[in-house]
Amino acid sequence: MIKRLVFVLVAAVAVLVAVLLFAPNVIPVAAYKGRIEAAASESAGRPITIGDNLSFRIFPRTGFHVEDLVIANAEGFEGDYLARVGEADIGVRLLPLLSRSIEIDRFVLIEPEINLARAADGRVNWNLAGAGEPAPEAAGGREFRDVRLGDVRIVDGVARFADAVAGKSYAAEDIDLKVVLKSFREPLEVDGAMIFQGEPATVDLVLTTLEDVLNGAPSNLKLDVKVGETTAGADLTVETGSALSYAGPIDFNAPDLPAFAALAGTELADAPGFDRLSLAGEVDGGPDGLHLSDARIGFDEINAQGALNLDWSGVRPKATGVLSTDKLDLRPYLPPPPPPDAGFPPWSEAPMDLSSLRNIDADFDISTDAIFLNDLEFGESRLKLVVDNGRMTADIPELAMYGGQGSGQLVVNARGATPSFSGNFDVSAVEAQPMSVDVLKHDNLLGLGALKFSFTAAGASQAAIMSSIDGEGGFDIADGALKGVNFPKIARTLASLQDGFSPAALQDAVSLAQGPREETDFSEFLSNFNINDGLIDAPTISLNGPFVTMTGAGAVDLSAQTIDLRLSPRASTTADGDGGRTITVPMRVGGTFSVPTLGIDREAFLRAGLDRTLRGLFGGARGDAPAEGEEETEPSSIEETLIEEGLGAIFGRRQETPAEETEAEPEGDPNQ
């Protein structure tokens, strides 16, 4: 009896061993292919098919091998399938199944291809339970068997995502990933490489735990990603309840911003600036945008701190926030200034590219310690910057420039084929000398001034803009000086002559009154002007000081870069001009911005009459006017030259008067 029992047991073991060894090769697994496909399709809510090369084995390790596994796409979406797997090799341990646990010692997907899509109405194609309906609001409450993974790999995978809501698409190819998951309750680790949007990429991810994510509970995600030259790191709390949300510290750096924008599905216009972007801080966001607090932001040459919001759900990304910065450097977005000592360059005819204003919408409150606009430098200021579909408005309620304060507004509209510009500025107590150095390239003007200026213009190039400017303005400089010449000193020197007037004496007087330390003080220097199609008309120019006064008028053609000003400075030996000797010098400023000229205004001589002009110019220094019948002569060439040199010291240049012109006699009777 016992022997018979032992024999039966041995026979049973032998049969079991035979089944384990030979059954997988005897049972026609392919015969069950239809049943497997039907069951899988019913479970997923859409057709699932597998290729004919389907196998199953128990020894030495239980496993399945499937080829050409295809999951059909949801109805209403482009493409035949949601996913396709070239080969799948799955190994499962049998004994843990008895305790409702799954231990996969290998899970290798070779050449998987996944095509995700979101329709314009929000439907997604990866919701297998609902066949294309909106994703369920929560995954909470489901129970999952414990899963343990061994060798899990994706080899040569492809993943695509087409988002009709945002109008963007993304693709990752050559995906090679290694996954470690000892249990749903333990960290999920992913390490691998791919080609994302044509750029090499690496990913290192740790998620704790997958069970929390599947149940919609918060989980921690540590992430380090590199795509091309762009790097990103994060330590986030992630929640997938009603919608994806995340919060925690992040660090992002895109040294090549156009390349990163292309990766994100946004093409930046090839325009000045928009070269780099870096972000760091505490993020709180979702699938369509984020809020960054305690933000540290680097954009081109600008480094800022504050709060930032980014929204990329629309056609263009939009940035809003409140920021402060040590400097607001706008030079990368402007045409470069001419090199030092290059003179004033002609206006460029090259088209100006302002298309970068259409790269992103923005709404920022910005406070800054300095603003740089090529050669212009502004101090501590505050501005409201709004960019809306190519139109930029900068409202500047607080503007510090060259020691003064003011306000202004600048509007640049690049929505149309021809950009337009408008602005207005009102500043006071500006230090004239440093401003004249930056704008006029000389330091011969001192004082505190006020400036008002408003304008409109349109054009696609510098030249077009300068020929279209319309506007008005004025300046008023108080308690200043003109460096380089001392007109009252000339008057005092000539008045003190004891031996009478001579050219040599005039030359000595002018020479003594010139030099870098000589100045002509004034209490007020002002003018108003109008601009029409690029032509500045200054009907009144006046200067008043203790020993000098000046009147004048003229025009400046911005388009042609030409100057035509007529000035009449009058120097006196006394502070109030009474009881002393005076010198009146009719002068004309002409030439171009690059080569200005300064000389005696001959037309003023002729209009006023040579006799009266010469008395005003030299009579006070010579003594009495000529006796009746005495012939009067025009000033000699040396007198004109000396006056021109004296006045030219103010502007750093004088007009060269040809010898034959200085020797010519005036036409007609100058007294008529």
C-alpha positions in Angstrom: 0.0 0.0 0.0 2.7 2.4 0.9 4.8 1.3 -2.1 1.8 1.9 -4.3 1.3 5.4 -2.8 5.0 6.3 -3.4 4.7 5.1 -6.9 1.7 7.3 -7.6 3.5 10.3 -6.2 6.6 9.7 -8.2 4.6 9.3 -11.4 2.7 12.5 -10.7 5.9 14.4 -10.2 7.3 12.9 -13.4 4.2 14.0 -15.3 4.4 17.5 -13.8 8.0 17.8 -14.8 7.2 16.6 -18.3 4.4 19.2 -18.6 6.8 22.0 -17.4 9.4 20.9 -19.9 7.4 20.1 -22.9 3.9 21.6 -22.7 4.8 25.1 -23.9 6.1 23.5 -27.1 3.1 21.2 -27.5 0.1 23.3 -26.6 -0.8 25.5 -29.7 -0.8 29.0 -28.0 -1.7 30.6 -31.3 -5.0 28.8 -31.1 -5.9 31.1 -28.2 -4.9 34.3 -30.1 -8.5 35.2 -31.0 -9.7 34.8 -27.5 -6.9 36.9 -26.1 -7.5 39.7 -28.6 -11.3 39.7 -27.8 -10.8 39.8 -24.1 -8.2 42.6 -24.3 -10.4 44.6 -26.7 -13.4 44.3 -24.5 -11.3 45.4 -21.5 -9.8 48.5 -23.3 -13.0 49.5 -25.1 -11.3 49.5 -28.5 -9.7 46.9 -30.8 -6.4 45.3 -29.7 -4.6 42.9 -32.1 -1.5 40.8 -31.8 0.7 39.2 -34.4 0.9 35.5 -35.1 4.3 35.0 -33.4 2.8 34.6 -29.9 4.6 32.2 -27.4 4.4 31.2 -23.8 6.8 29.2 -21.6 7.0 28.0 -18.0 10.5 26.7 -17.7 13.1 27.8 -16.9 11.3 31.1 -16.3 7.6 31.8 -16.9 7.2 34.3 -19.8 5.3 35.6 -22.7 6.6 36.8 -26.0 4.4 39.0 -28.2 5.0 40.6 -31.6 3.1 43.3 -33.4 0.8 44.3 -30.5 -1.5 47.1 -31.7 -4.0 49.2 -29.7 -6.4 51.0 -32.0 -6.9 54.7 -31.8 -10.0 56.3 -30.3 -12.8 57.2 -32.7 -12.5 60.7 -34.1 -8.7 60.9 -33.8 -6.3 60.8 -36.7 -4.1 57.7 -37.1 -4.9 54.0 -37.0 -3.5 53.2 -33.6 -2.8 54.7 -30.2 0.1 52.3 -29.6 2.1 49.7 -31.4 4.8 47.4 -29.9 7.2 45.6 -32.2 8.2 43.0 -29.6 7.3 42.5 -26.0 9.1 40.0 -23.7 7.4 39.7 -20.3 8.5 37.4 -17.5 6.2 36.7 -14.5 6.9 34.7 -11.4 4.0 32.3 -10.7 4.1 31.7 -6.9 3.5 35.4 -6.0 0.3 35.4 -8.1 -1.2 33.2 -5.4 -1.0 36.1 -3.0 -2.4 38.6 -5.5 1.1 40.1 -6.1 2.8 40.5 -9.5 6.5 40.0 -9.7 7.8 40.8 -13.2 11.4 39.8 -13.5 11.6 41.3 -17.0 9.5 43.6 -19.1 11.2 44.6 -22.3 9.4 46.6 -25.0 11.3 46.7 -28.3 10.3 49.5 -30.8 7.2 50.7 -29.0 5.4 53.6 -30.7 2.9 55.7 -28.8 0.7 58.4 -30.4 -1.0 60.6 -27.8 -3.5 63.3 -28.9 -5.8 65.9 -27.3 -8.6 67.2 -29.5 -9.7 70.8 -29.7 -12.7 70.0 -27.5 -10.5 68.6 -24.7 -11.0 64.9 -25.5 -8.0 62.6 -25.2 -7.2 59.4 -27.0 -5.4 57.6 -24.2 -8.5 57.1 -22.0 -8.9 53.3 -22.7 -11.9 53.0 -20.4 -13.9 55.8 -22.1 -12.8 55.4 -25.8 -11.9 59.1 -26.3 -14.1 60.8 -23.7 -12.6 63.4 -21.3 -10.3 61.9 -18.7 -12.0 61.0 -15.4 -11.8 63.5 -12.7 -10.1 61.3 -10.2 -8.3 57.9 -10.0 -8.8 57.6 -6.3 -10.4 54.6 -4.6 -9.0 52.0 -7.0 -7.1 49.1 -5.5 -4.0 47.9 -7.3 -2.1 44.6 -6.8 1.4 45.1 -5.6 3.8 45.0 -8.5 7.5 44.2 -8.5 9.6 44.9 -11.5 13.0 43.4 -12.4 14.6 44.1 -15.8 12.3 46.8 -17.3 13.5 48.4 -20.5 12.2 50.4 -23.5 14.4 49.9 -26.5 14.2 52.2 -29.7 10.9 53.7 -28.6 8.9 56.5 -30.2 6.4 58.8 -28.5 4.4 61.6 -30.0 1.9 64.1 -28.6 -0.4 66.3 -30.8 -2.2 69.0 -28.8 -4.9 70.6 -30.8 -5.9 72.9 -27.9 -2.5 74.6 -27.9 -1.8 74.0 -31.5 1.5 72.3 -30.8 3.0 68.8 -31.3 6.0 67.0 -29.7 8.0 63.9 -30.7 10.6 61.8 -28.9 12.5 59.1 -30.8 15.2 56.5 -30.2 13.9 56.2 -26.6 16.1 53.9 -24.5 14.9 53.8 -20.9 15.7 51.6 -17.9 13.1 51.4 -15.1 13.4 50.2 -11.5 10.3 49.5 -9.5 10.6 47.1 -6.6 7.1 47.8 -5.5 4.2 50.2 -6.1 5.0 51.4 -2.6 8.6 52.0 -3.3 10.3 54.6 -5.5 10.0 54.4 -9.3 13.3 55.2 -10.9 13.7 56.0 -14.6 17.1 56.6 -16.3 17.6 56.9 -20.0 18.2 58.9 -23.2 16.2 59.9 -26.3 16.1 62.3 -29.2 13.4 65.0 -28.3 12.3 67.3 -31.1 15.5 66.5 -32.9 17.8 67.2 -29.9 19.7 64.6 -27.8 18.1 64.4 -24.3 18.7 62.6 -21.1 16.3 62.0 -18.2 16.9 61.0 -14.6 13.6 60.6 -12.6 12.7 59.4 -9.1 9.0 59.2 -8.1 7.8 58.2 -4.7 5.5 56.5 -4.9 3.7 55.2 -8.0 0.8 53.9 -5.8 0.1 57.5 -4.6 0.1 58.8 -8.2 -2.3 56.1 -9.4 -4.6 56.8 -6.5 -4.4 60.6 -7.1 -2.6 61.2 -3.8 0.5 63.6 -3.5 3.8 62.1 -4.4 7.4 63.4 -4.6 9.2 63.8 -7.9 12.9 64.5 -8.3 13.8 65.3 -11.9 16.9 66.1 -13.8 16.5 66.6 -17.6 18.8 67.8 -20.3 17.6 68.6 -23.8 20.2 69.9 -26.1 21.9 72.7 -24.1 18.8 73.2 -21.9 18.8 71.8 -18.4 16.1 71.6 -15.8 16.0 70.2 -12.3 13.1 69.9 -9.9 12.1 68.5 -6.5 8.3 68.6 -6.7 5.2 67.4 -4.9 3.0 66.0 -7.7 -0.7 65.3 -7.6 -2.8 63.8 -10.3 -6.3 64.1 -8.9 -8.8 66.1 -10.9 -5.9 67.6 -12.8 -2.1 67.5 -12.8 -0.5 69.9 -10.3 3.0 70.3 -9.0 4.8 72.5 -6.4 8.4 72.9 -5.2 11.8 74.3 -6.1 12.9 74.3 -9.7 16.0 75.4 -11.6 15.9 75.9 -15.4 18.5 77.2 -17.7 18.2 77.7 -21.5 21.4 79.3 -22.8 20.1 79.1 -26.3 16.5 80.3 -25.9 15.5 80.1 -29.6 16.5 76.4 -29.6 14.5 75.7 -26.5 11.5 77.5 -27.8 11.6 75.3 -30.9 11.7 72.3 -28.6 8.6 73.6 -26.8 6.8 74.1 -30.1 7.2 77.9 -30.4 9.3 79.5 -33.1 10.9 82.7 -32.0 11.4 85.3 -34.7 15.0 85.8 -35.8 15.4 89.2 -34.2 17.8 90.9 -31.7 17.7 89.6 -28.2 15.8 86.6 -26.8 19.1 84.8 -26.5 19.0 83.2 -23.1 16.6 82.4 -20.2 17.1 81.1 -16.7 14.5 80.6 -13.9 14.9 79.4 -10.4 12.5 79.6 -7.4 9.4 78.0 -5.9 7.0 76.8 -8.5 3.2 76.1 -8.2 1.7 75.0 -11.5 -0.3 72.7 -13.8 -0.3 71.5 -17.4 -1.0 74.9 -18.9 1.1 77.3 -16.7 2.9 78.0 -13.5 3.5 80.6 -10.8 7.1 81.2 -9.7 7.6 82.9 -6.3 11.0 84.0 -4.9 12.0 83.9 -8.5 15.5 84.6 -9.8 15.2 85.3 -13.5 17.9 85.8 -16.1 16.9 87.1 -19.5 19.6 88.1 -22.0 21.5 90.8 -20.1 18.8 91.3 -17.5 18.8 89.6 -14.0 15.7 90.1 -12.0 14.0 88.9 -8.8 10.3 88.8 -7.8 7.2 86.8 -8.8 6.5 85.4 -12.3 3.5 83.8 -14.0 3.9 81.8 -17.2 0.9 80.6 -19.3 1.6 78.5 -22.4 -2.0 77.4 -23.1 -2.6 79.9 -25.8 -1.2 80.6 -29.2 1.6 82.6 -27.7 3.1 82.2 -24.2 2.3 85.0 -21.8 4.4 86.2 -18.9 3.2 88.4 -16.1 4.6 89.5 -12.7 6.3 92.0 -10.5 10.0 92.2 -10.8 13.0 94.2 -9.6 16.4 94.4 -11.2 19.7 96.1 -10.8 19.7 97.0 -14.4 17.3 96.9 -17.4 19.7 96.5 -20.3 17.7 97.2 -23.5 20.7 97.5 -25.8 20.4 93.9 -27.2 17.1 95.0 -28.8 18.4 98.2 -30.4 20.5 98.9 -33.5 24.2 99.0 -32.3 25.6 102.5 -31.7 28.5 103.7 -33.9 32.0 103.0 -32.7 33.7 105.8 -30.7 35.1 108.7 -32.8 33.2 107.4 -35.8 31.3 110.6 -36.2 27.5 110.7 -36.5 26.6 107.8 -38.9 23.9 108.2 -41.6 20.5 106.7 -40.8 20.3 103.1 -41.8 18.1 102.0 -44.7 18.1 98.4 -43.5 14.7 97.1 -42.4 14.2 97.0 -38.6 13.2 93.7 -37.3 10.7 94.1 -34.4 9.1 90.7 -34.9 10.4 89.6 -31.5 7.6 91.6 -30.0 5.3 88.8 -31.3 7.2 86.0 -29.6 5.5 86.5 -26.3 2.8 88.5 -24.5 3.8 90.2 -21.2 2.5 92.4 -18.4 5.1 93.4 -15.9 5.6 95.9 -13.1 9.3 96.5 -13.0 11.5 98.6 -10.7 15.1 99.0 -11.7 18.3 100.7 -10.5 19.4 101.6 -14.1 18.1 101.5 -17.7 20.5 101.3 -20.6 19.5 102.5 -24.1 22.7 102.3 -26.1 24.6 105.5 -25.1 21.8 106.8 -22.8 21.8 105.8 -19.2 18.9 106.3 -16.8 18.8 105.9 -13.0 16.4 104.4 -10.5 13.1 104.0 -12.3 9.8 102.2 -12.3 7.7 101.2 -15.3 4.7 99.2 -16.4 5.6 97.1 -19.5 2.8 95.5 -21.6 3.3 93.5 -24.8 0.1 92.4 -26.6 0.4 90.6 -29.9 3.3 92.7 -31.1 2.4 96.1 -29.5 4.6 97.2 -26.6 3.6 99.9 -24.2 6.0 101.1 -21.6 4.5 103.5 -19.0 7.2 105.1 -16.9 5.7 107.0 -13.9 9.1 107.3 -12.3 12.2 108.0 -14.5 15.6 109.1 -13.1 18.0 110.4 -15.7 21.3 112.3 -15.2 20.4 113.4 -11.7 16.9 114.5 -12.6 13.4 113.1 -12.3 10.5 112.7 -14.7 8.0 110.5 -16.4 7.2 109.2 -19.8 5.6 106.7 -22.1 6.9 104.8 -25.2 4.7 102.8 -27.5 6.0 100.5 -30.3 3.4 98.9 -32.5 4.8 96.1 -34.7 1.4 94.4 -35.5 1.3 95.7 -39.1 3.7 95.6 -42.0 5.1 99.1 -41.0 5.8 99.6 -37.4 4.7 102.8 -35.7 6.1 104.7 -32.7 4.9 107.3 -30.2 6.1 108.7 -26.9 6.3 111.6 -24.5 8.8 112.5 -21.9 8.9 115.2 -19.2 12.0 115.5 -17.0 13.5 118.2 -14.9 16.7 119.0 -13.0 18.8 117.0 -15.5 22.5 117.5 -15.4 23.3 118.9 -18.9 27.0 117.9 -19.0 26.8 114.1 -18.8 23.7 114.1 -21.0 25.5 116.1 -23.7 28.4 113.7 -23.5 26.2 110.7 -24.2 23.9 112.5 -26.8 26.1 115.1 -28.4 29.5 113.6 -27.8 31.0 116.7 -26.1 31.0 118.1 -22.5 30.8 121.8 -23.3 27.4 122.4 -21.8 26.8 122.7 -18.0 23.8 123.3 -15.9 20.5 121.8 -14.7 17.8 121.5 -17.4 14.2 120.5 -18.0 13.1 118.8 -21.2 9.7 118.1 -22.6 9.3 116.1 -25.8 6.4 114.2 -27.5 6.5 112.5 -30.9 4.9 110.1 -33.3 6.6 108.3 -36.2 6.2 105.3 -38.5 8.7 103.4 -40.6 10.5 100.1 -41.1 14.0 101.6 -41.0 15.9 104.4 -39.2 15.8 106.6 -42.2 12.1 106.2 -42.7 11.4 106.9 -39.0 13.5 110.1 -39.0 11.7 111.5 -42.1 8.3 110.8 -40.5 8.7 112.2 -37.0 6.1 114.8 -35.9 6.0 116.3 -32.4 6.9 119.2 -30.2 9.0 120.0 -27.2 11.4 122.4 -25.5 14.3 122.7 -23.1 15.2 125.1 -20.3 18.7 124.9 -18.8 19.4 127.1 -15.7 22.5 128.2 -13.9 25.0 126.7 -16.4 27.9 127.6 -18.6 29.3 127.1 -22.1 32.8 125.6 -21.7 35.7 126.5 -24.0 35.3 130.3 -24.3 34.8 133.3 -22.1 33.0 136.1 -24.0 32.8 138.6 -21.1 36.6 138.2 -20.8 37.0 139.2 -24.5 34.9 142.3 -23.8 36.8 143.2 -20.7 40.2 142.7 -22.4 39.3 144.9 -25.4 37.7 147.5 -23.2 40.9 147.8 -21.2 43.1 148.6 -24.3 45.0 151.8 -23.8 46.8 152.0 -27.2 43.7 151.5 -29.4 42.3 148.6 -31.3 44.5 146.4 -33.5 44.2 142.9 -35.0 47.0 141.7 -32.7 45.1 143.0 -29.7 42.0 141.2 -30.8 43.9 138.0 -31.3 45.5 138.2 -27.9 42.0 138.9 -26.3 40.5 135.9 -28.0 43.4 133.6 -27.2 43.3 134.6 -23.5 39.5 133.8 -23.4 39.8 130.3 -24.9 40.8 127.1 -23.2 39.4 124.1 -21.4 39.0 126.0 -18.2 37.3 129.1 -19.7 33.5 129.3 -19.4 30.7 131.7 -20.3 28.2 131.6 -17.4 24.5 131.9 -18.0 21.4 131.9 -15.8 19.0 130.6 -18.5 19.3 128.9 -21.8 16.0 127.8 -23.4 14.2 127.0 -26.6 10.9 125.6 -27.9 10.6 123.6 -31.1 8.1 121.8 -33.4 8.7 118.8 -35.6 7.0 118.2 -38.9 8.0 115.3 -41.1 11.4 115.2 -39.5 12.1 118.9 -39.7 12.7 120.6 -36.3 11.7 124.3 -36.3 13.1 126.3 -33.4 11.6 129.8 -33.7 13.1 131.1 -30.5 16.5 130.4 -28.9 17.6 132.6 -26.0 20.5 132.7 -23.5 20.8 135.1 -20.6 23.6 135.5 -18.2 25.4 138.1 -16.0 27.7 139.2 -18.9 26.2 137.7 -22.0 22.9 137.4 -23.8 22.0 135.5 -27.0 19.0 135.2 -29.3 18.5 133.0 -32.3 16.3 130.8 -34.4 16.7 128.0 -37.0 16.0 124.5 -38.1 17.4 121.0 -37.9 16.5 118.5 -40.6 16.6 115.1 -38.9 16.2 113.2 -42.2 19.0 114.9 -44.0 21.0 115.4 -40.7 21.6 119.0 -41.6 21.8 122.1 -39.3 20.9 125.7 -40.0 20.9 127.9 -36.9 21.4 131.7 -36.7 22.6 133.0 -33.4 23.6 136.4 -32.1 25.5 136.3 -28.8 26.3 139.7 -27.2 29.0 140.0 -24.5 29.4 142.9 -22.1 32.0 144.2 -19.7 29.3 144.7 -17.1 26.9 142.2 -15.5 23.7 144.0 -16.5 25.0 145.3 -19.8 24.7 149.0 -18.8 27.5 151.4 -18.8 30.1 149.1 -20.3 31.5 148.0 -23.6 29.7 145.2 -25.7 30.6 142.8 -28.5 27.8 141.4 -30.7 28.8 138.4 -32.8 26.3 137.3 -35.6 27.0 133.6 -36.2 25.6 130.8 -38.2 25.7 127.1 -37.3 25.5 124.8 -40.3 26.8 121.6 -41.8 25.7 118.1 -40.8 25.5 116.1 -37.6 28.8 114.5 -38.4 30.6 117.7 -39.6 28.9 120.8 -38.1 30.3 124.2 -39.1 30.4 127.6 -37.3 31.1 130.9 -38.9 30.3 134.6 -39.2 26.7 135.2 -40.4 27.4 137.4 -43.5 23.7 137.7 -44.2 23.2 139.3 -40.8 25.9 141.8 -41.6 24.2 142.8 -44.8 20.7 142.9 -43.3 21.8 145.1 -40.4 24.2 147.2 -42.4 27.9 147.0 -42.1 28.3 150.3 -40.3 25.9 149.5 -37.5 27.1 145.9 -37.3 30.8 146.9 -37.1 30.0 149.5 -34.4 28.2 146.8 -32.4 30.9 144.2 -33.0 34.1 146.3 -32.6 33.0 149.9 -31.9 32.7 149.5 -28.2 36.3 148.2 -28.0 37.7 150.8 -30.5 36.1 153.9 -29.0 33.8 156.3 -30.8 32.1 155.6 -34.1 33.8 156.9 -37.3 33.4 160.6 -38.0 31.0 161.9 -40.6 32.3 161.2 -44.1 34.9 158.7 -42.8 34.8 155.5 -44.9 33.7 152.4 -43.1 35.1 149.0 -44.0 34.0 145.5 -43.3 35.9 143.4 -40.8 39.2 141.9 -42.0 39.6 138.2 -42.5 41.7 137.9 -39.4 38.9 139.5 -37.3 36.4 137.0 -38.7 38.7 134.1 -38.2 39.4 135.1 -34.6 35.7 135.4 -33.8 35.0 132.0 -35.4 37.8 130.4 -33.4 36.4 131.9 -30.2 32.9 130.7 -30.9 34.1 127.4 -32.3 35.6 126.5 -29.0 32.0 126.1 -27.7 31.1 123.5 -30.3 34.6 122.0 -30.8 34.6 122.9 -34.5 34.6 126.1 -36.7 33.8 126.7 -40.3 36.7 127.2 -42.7 36.1 130.5 -44.6 37.8 130.6 -48.0 40.3 133.5 -48.3 38.7 134.8 -51.5 35.3 134.9 -49.8 36.7 137.0 -46.8 38.3 139.5 -49.2 35.2 140.0 -51.3 33.3 143.2 -51.1 29.6 143.1 -50.2 27.3 143.7 -53.1 25.2 146.9 -53.2 24.9 149.5 -50.6 25.0 147.9 -47.1 23.1 150.9 -45.6 20.1 150.4 -47.9 
